[in-house]
């Protein structure tokens, strides 16, 4: 099933989405499977503990480019791509220091960077806007391609089967998302050439519930050196 209504959503609400992101109105986790992960900041802080180098790519940075700005504040060499022109425009206005690093590119196509050029790739709640077949047969392979051996992928996504439609109170509209079974996705990632990174207490994934009542999963994976 093609999940394309999200593109219309982001075109319409880019400015409002940036406000929601900057105010962290949807960034607090409920029912987290580990107390060390309470919000989006904890997710990014753990990433910085495991990356092998400073060069990163945010694949779907959104209208605020909030994570990219944080990485830049930590003196990381970060680039970003987003499929929505309005997101890039708003993010560029909000983050003038990132201009030239915010590119328009759709994950349904090839990532516009060479092989093995990034130490880490971030995909934070983005694959849920793409149909499952494209994700498993193309997008994950592209993440693997642009990562250096030993590089780290942060993948966060809505978990379950099929699609989910929920009401989002911060935008007063319904939104539809592609769901992914975390064990099936992890198996596919291992087949491609990733290995999961232990997060806490022998666990290699974190579960939580977001502000819309949707269940999410966080994975950190390392590209197996070959």
N, C-alpha and C positions, 0 to 999 in steps of 0.2 A: 504494500500500500504506500502510495506517495504522500508524504506529509509536507504539504507546501503552504498551508494556511499560516504557518509561523512566519514566513517571509512577509506576508501582508501585515501581520501583527507588528513586526519590528519596523517596517516602513512607517506605519501609522503612529506607533508609540515610542519612537526612538528617543525623543527628548524626555518623555515621562519615564522610560526605562532607565535612562541615565540617572534621573533623580532618585528612583527607587534603589538603584545599585549604590549610589554614593551615600544614601542615608541608611543603607544596610537593612532595609525593611524586610527583605526576604533572605537574610543571611544567617539567621539563628537556627540551629538544629534542634529538633525535638526527637526524643527517644533514640538518641545516638547510642550506638553499640559500644562506644568507649568514651569515657569522660574526658579524654584528652582532645576529643574532637567535638567542640561545642558550636563552631561557626565556620564560615568560609575562611577566616583568617588562620585558624588552626590548620586547615587543609593546605594552605599555601606555605605556612611556616614549616610543616613537615616536609614538603617538597624540597625546600631549600636545604634541609639536612641531608638529602640523599642524592642531589644532582652532582655530576662529576665535573662540571665546568659552568661558565657564566652565560653561554650563548643559548637563548631559548626562543621558542615560537609558541605564541598563543593562538590557537586555531578556533576562532570565534570569540573575539575579545569583547563584543557588545558595545553598546552606545557610550558607556562610561570608560571603557578600557581600564577598569579599576585595578585588575590584577597586573596589567602591564605597568601601570604607574607605580605600583608597589615594587615590582621587580626592578624597575629603573631606579627607585629610591635606594635599593640595595646594591646599586652599581652593577647590575647584570645587563648583558648585551642582548636585549629582547626585541623581537619583531612580532607582528601580529597580522592575521588575515581575518576578514569577515565578509560574508556574502552580501551584506546589505549596505548599499551606498549611504543611506541615511545614518546608519550606525557609525560608519567611518567619518562622516562629516561632523557629527556631534562629538565623537571622541576626539577628533583633531582640534576642535574648538576648546574643549575642556582640558586637553593635554598638549599644548603647543610644543613641548619638548619632545613629543613622540611623533610629530609630523615627519613624514618620510619613512616611518617604520610601520605605519598603519596602511595595509594594502587591501584592496577589494579582490577577493578570490573565493570561489565556491568549493567546498570540500567534495562535492560530487565530481569535481574534475581534479586534475593533477595539482598538487601543491606547488606553487611557483618558486621552488628552491631546489638546489642541486642535492644529490645524494649525500648523506652522512655529514651534514653541516651543523647540526644542533646537538647540544648537550642535553636539552630537555624539551619536551613538547607538552603543552597543556591543552586539554580539551575538557572544559569545565561546563557540564550540562549543555552540550551542543549536539552530540550525536542523536539525541532524542528528537531532533528536528529533521532527521533524515531517515528514509526507509531502511529497514533492517538489512535487506540484501545488499544495498549499496555500502552500508557501513561494514559489513563482514567481508565483502568481496573486493572492496576498493579502499575505503577510508582508512581502515586499520593498516593495510599494506602501505599506504602513503606515509602514515606515521612512522612505520618501521623504516621506510626508505630514507627519510630525511634525518633520522637520528644516527648519531655516531655509535659505534659499538660501545656498550656500557652506558649509553644514554638512557634517560628516564622519561617515561610517559605517565602523566597524571590523567586519568580518565574518570570522570564523574558522570553519572547517567541515572535516569529514572528506571527503576527496576520493576520487572513483572513480565507479562506476556500480552501481546497485541498492542492496542493503543489505549490511551487514557485521556478523557476529556474532563477538565475540572474548571471550576469558577475561580478566577483570580481577582480577589477583592481590591487589589491595588490598581487594577486597570478596568475593573467593572465589566469584565467580559469573560467568556469561556475560552479556554485554550486546549489544544489537542497535542499530545506527545506520543512518540514512539517509545515503547517499553522494551527492555532487554533483560533476559534472564542472565544473572551475573555468572553463573557457573558455565553456561554455554558460551558466553562472551569470553570468559577467562580461558576456556579450552581452546577457542579459536586463536586467541592472542598467543598462547603457548605454541600452537601449531605454526604460527607465523614466525616465531623466533624471539618471544618475550618470556621473561620469568618474573613471577610476582615478587615484590619486595615485602618482607615482613614488616608490619606496621607496629603492632603492639601485642605482646603476650601471645606470640605464635599465630596471630591473625593476619591474613593478607588482604582483608577488605574491611571497610567500615560501612555500616548501614545507618541511615537516619531518615527523618521525615521533615519535609520542608514546610514553608508557611502556607502552601496550598493543599497540604494534606497528602502529598505524593511521597512515595518511598523512593529513596535514592541509594546508590552504592558508590563508594570511592575505591579505586584501584590505583596502586603505584606499581609500575612494571619497568624492568630494565631490559634493554636490548641485549640479547646474548651475544657476546663477542664470537666472531667466526674466523 
